[in-house]
Amino acid sequence: MSDIRFDGRVAIITGAGGGLGKTYALELGRRGASVVVNDLGGSADGTGAGSVMADEVVKQINEAGGKAVANYDSVATPEGGEAIVQTAIDNFGKVDIVINNAGILRDKTFVKLSPQELEIVIDVHLKGAFYVSQPAFRNMKENGYGRLLFTASAAGIFGNFGQTNYGAAKMGLVGLSNVLAQEGAKYNIKTNVIAPIAKTRLTEQLLGAMADKLEPDCVTPLSVYLVSEACEHTREIYDVGGGRYARIFIGMNEGWTKGAGEPATVEEIAANIDQIRDTSEYTIPDSIAGEMQALMKALKG
């Protein structure tokens, strides 16, 4: 198998001053990509700012013979997202790849979570990915090529105590990726999602004894593959961490149908709930059209 290279490709990586984002930036730079290293330089809870983290990553890439520039804008505003993308265009002429990696934590149990703690997490994770990806997507459409990667979490896909704000934002990214996969299909724009488990400054205290087996470098290979020309997969979700790589998917079973257009009674739902919940056989719809096809088949039956 030939090496996967990124010569001539331009990548934006948000939150690339440390942790997972740093590993992506260094690997893409090593493989020939021109890299925009975006990092606000704040703390894990989103407060503060600084240029040192992004500058250090840029220095490492450039000293190794690669090409990189820093950007310190916040992803959490439309203006910040536009500025990040403009940095890529001004320096390298286009955008081919966006890895939405920037994130913060404000963990609280649901009853104690303030509106402000909800808003800031949604702003950085969900809106931030939107604000960066939208202007990048426009450029990708013009060029007929693009790769987008969104960073979700098992906290949203499966649930995790004390992370209602984070989980809601992360699951929102799955929906965002799914729709962009549809809208980008004819422009050769692929978009996928990872749910990483890795030791970073956001997670190290939460992982306990497992932390040493969950280095960010274990996540990097899959992420880099998913934003490469070699990747033809789109609208998928991957669980990754500790050297394990697995697909997560949302499936739909055959269910139970009373009759075409016939509403069931509450009691009939109760009587058939096992069939409604049965997961022994299922399909994985590739869009909302797949769901509608299943419904039409059931009504015909």
C-alpha positions, -999 to +999 in steps of 0.1 A: +000+000+000+013+034-009+018+061+017-011+084+023+001+119+015-014+154+017+009+173-006-009+203-020-037+200+006-046+227+031-059+217+065-075+238+093-074+222+128-091+239+156-079+235+192-045+224+177-023+239+204-023+207+224-038+173+229-055+156+200-054+187+178-016+190+181-011+154+171-033+159+140-014+191+130+020+175+134+011+144+114-006+162+086+023+186+084+047+156+083+027+141+054+028+173+033-002+193+042-001+231+048-017+235+082-035+263+099-030+257+136-059+274+154-059+277+192-074+304+214-048+295+240-073+295+269-078+271+298-098+239+298-130+258+309-126+283+280-113+312+300-082+332+291-063+334+258-028+333+245-006+326+215+021+304+229+004+270+223-004+275+186+030+292+180+049+262+194+031+237+172+037+259+141+074+261+150+076+223+153+060+218+119+081+244+101+113+232+117+106+197+105+103+210+069+065+215+068+043+245+063+021+260+090+007+292+103-010+301+135-044+315+142-057+326+176-094+334+168-122+319+188-144+294+170-174+305+191-184+334+169-192+337+132-165+363+129-140+340+144-149+311+121-146+334+091-112+346+102-099+311+107-109+301+072-096+334+058-062+326+074-060+295+053-071+312+021-047+342+026-017+320+033-024+289+012-051+298-013-079+274-003-093+250+023-093+212+017-096+198+052-113+209+085-109+190+117-132+205+143-114+196+175-117+227+197-135+221+230-140+230+266-157+214+297-181+229+322-194+197+338-223+199+363-252+177+371-284+187+353-302+203+382-271+225+390-262+235+354-266+272+348-278+287+314-243+302+310-226+268+314-249+254+288-244+283+264-206+284+265-203+247+258-228+248+229-210+279+216-176+262+214-184+227+204-215+229+183-217+265+171-179+266+168-179+237+144-207+253+124-190+287+122-157+273+110-172+246+087-196+269+069-171+293+052-148+263+046-176+243+030-183+272+006-146+271-005-147+233-008-177+235-030-160+259-053-130+236-056-149+203-058-131+187-029-133+186+009-129+165+040-146+175+073-141+157+106-162+164+137-153+155+172-182+140+191-181+120+223-196+089+239-210+113+264-235+124+238-239+092+218-243+069+248-246+093+277-224+102+307-233+115+342-228+152+347-224+162+311-257+173+298-244+204+281-214+186+266-234+155+256-261+176+239-234+196+219-216+165+209-246+147+196-256+178+177-223+174+157-235+140+145-266+157+130-245+184+115-221+159+098-250+138+086-266+167+067-233+180+053-226+145+040-258+149+019-252+184+008-215+178+000-219+145-019-219+159-055-189+181-047-167+153-034-169+166+002-168+137+027-177+143+063-173+119+093-174+119+131-151+105+157-159+098+194-124+097+208-112+085+242-078+100+249-057+115+277-057+153+272-058+182+297-096+181+295-099+144+303-067+133+323-083+137+357-114+118+346-097+087+332-079+075+363-057+044+359-065+040+322-051+073+312-016+060+304-031+036+278-051+063+261-025+086+246-037+110+219-014+093+193-037+063+193-065+085+179-044+102+152-042+075+125-079+072+121-085+109+121-058+115+095-072+087+073-107+101+075-095+135+061-074+119+033-081+115-004-080+077+003-111+079+024-143+075+004-165+069+034-189+096+045-217+102+071-201+077+095-192+077+132-161+060+147-152+051+183-115+054+188-091+051+217-062+031+232-054+015+198-090+002+192-109+015+162-147+007+157-177+020+139-207+033+158-239+034+138-276+043+142-298+015+131-335+010+127-354-023+132-384-035+112-407-027+141-444-034+142-471-020+120-508-023+128-520-014+093-516+013+067-527+046+083-543+028+113-534+042+147-528+016+173-543+018+208-520+024+238-528-011+249-517-025+215-484-006+218-479-023+252-488-057+238-463-053+209-435-034+226-411-063+224-413-064+186-411-026+184-378-028+205-364-059+189-328-053+175-321-088+161-326-075+126-320-039+115-310-016+087-287+015+087-305+042+067-281+063+047-304+094+049-339+103+059-349+088+025-340+054+040-364+059+068-392+069+044-385+038+023-389+016+053-421+033+062-435+029+027-426-008+027-443-013+061-475+004+049-476-017+017-471-048+037 
